[in-house]
Amino acid sequence: RNVTGVQTCALPIFSWASYGVKRGIYRLLEAFAGHAAKASVMTSAIIAERAPEAVKAVADAGHEVLSHSYTMDVIPALLSVEEQKKNIERCSALLEKASGQKTKGWLSPRGTSGPDLPRLLADAGYSWYGDVFDDDLPYIQDCGGGKKIVAIPLNTDVNDMPFMKYGNPPKSMLEAFEENLIVACGKPGAAHMIDVTVHAHIFGRPRGAYYFSKIVERAAAASDVWIATRAEIAGFMLRQYG
């Protein structure tokens, strides 16, 4: 009875999450159209198997497709070194086949990497990863053997997941972004990174996508804001400091 109950409860969750590749990602891509703005799209590699057309749509629109492990329950921190290598190879091959572009970045589910992952990613040709929370700005990590990788912090201050969890209206995320801009503008000449993160199955719905488009519009209208993919940020860091 317990097993049956778990399965029954899980089915709506699968359907809820499937909204992302069926409708949500396309609505979010529309938010970038007309603003010359590009995004880094965290993609579980299983999507490249089940909905390759969604991955291709992201890449064809000029956005970065980055690896989000194979599935949300494939956690690098819980894998052996050999298992991590195989997971990286598997994800890279699937995403590159579906997108037609080189996979340069990695962000583990919930940022859960172990101490070996940065070196393994650098060995595999990745230029950046995002499993760090210890700084405000990107920095370069030395992986040994002459290999370097850019660590780009994941900031959850403008993230749709907390807004969804605690019942806040989507408009609150626009307000959070505006407040971050005010803080950044209060220190002219200093670099700031505002990390805007939305999930295709959460803010890909009409009301969320509406306010997300307002964030993109506001950022694109600011002359002192660089809307960059994480691959572009990594390239800048490596050219300047690598």
C-alpha positions, 0 to 999 in steps of 0.5 A, spaced: 500 500 500 505 504 501 508 503 494 502 504 491 501 511 494 507 513 492 506 512 485 500 515 485 502 521 488 508 521 483 504 521 477 502 529 477 509 531 479 511 528 472 506 531 469 507 538 472 515 537 470 513 535 463 510 542 462 517 545 461 519 542 455 512 542 452 510 549 453 514 553 458 521 553 455 518 556 448 514 561 452 521 563 456 524 563 449 519 568 446 521 573 452 528 574 449 526 575 442 527 582 440 532 584 446 538 581 443 539 577 450 541 570 451 541 565 456 544 559 459 539 554 459 540 548 465 538 542 461 538 535 464 541 530 459 535 526 459 531 531 455 536 530 449 533 523 449 526 525 450 525 532 447 531 533 443 527 538 439 526 542 445 534 542 446 535 544 439 530 550 439 534 553 445 541 552 441 538 555 435 535 561 438 543 562 440 542 560 447 547 556 451 545 549 453 549 547 459 549 540 463 545 539 469 547 532 470 543 526 467 537 527 471 536 531 478 537 524 482 544 523 479 548 527 484 555 528 482 557 528 490 554 521 491 558 518 485 565 515 485 570 518 480 569 513 475 562 514 475 562 522 475 567 521 468 562 516 465 556 521 467 560 527 464 561 523 458 554 521 457 551 528 458 556 531 453 554 526 448 547 527 449 547 535 449 552 536 443 548 531 439 541 534 440 544 542 440 549 541 435 554 546 440 559 544 444 557 543 451 562 548 455 558 549 462 556 544 468 551 546 474 549 540 478 542 539 481 542 543 487 549 545 486 551 538 489 558 537 486 564 533 490 571 535 490 573 532 484 568 534 479 572 541 477 578 537 475 574 532 471 570 537 468 576 541 466 579 535 463 573 534 459 574 541 456 569 544 460 570 552 461 566 553 467 561 550 472 556 553 477 556 549 484 559 554 488 556 559 493 562 562 496 562 569 493 559 574 489 563 574 482 566 569 478 573 566 479 578 562 476 579 555 480 586 552 479 585 544 477 592 542 477 596 540 471 595 547 468 588 546 467 583 551 470 576 552 470 571 558 472 567 558 478 561 562 477 557 562 483 549 561 483 545 566 487 538 565 489 536 572 490 532 572 484 530 565 483 522 563 481 523 556 486 522 560 492 517 564 490 513 558 488 514 555 494 512 560 499 506 562 495 509 569 493 506 572 486 510 572 480 511 580 480 515 579 486 521 576 482 521 583 478 521 587 484 527 583 487 530 584 480 529 591 481 532 592 488 538 588 486 539 593 480 538 599 485 543 596 490 548 595 484 547 602 481 549 604 488 556 602 487 558 605 481 564 602 478 564 596 482 562 589 478 556 586 480 552 579 478 545 579 478 543 571 477 536 571 474 534 563 474 527 561 472 525 554 471 521 552 464 515 548 468 514 554 473 515 561 470 514 558 463 507 559 465 503 565 462 503 569 468 510 567 470 513 568 463 510 575 463 514 578 469 520 574 466 519 578 460 519 584 464 526 583 467 529 581 460 526 588 458 529 592 464 535 589 463 536 590 456 534 597 456 540 599 461 546 601 458 551 599 464 548 591 464 551 586 460 546 580 459 551 574 458 551 567 458 555 563 463 560 561 457 561 568 455 562 570 462 567 564 463 571 566 456 571 573 459 574 571 465 579 566 462 582 572 457 583 577 463 585 573 468 587 566 466 
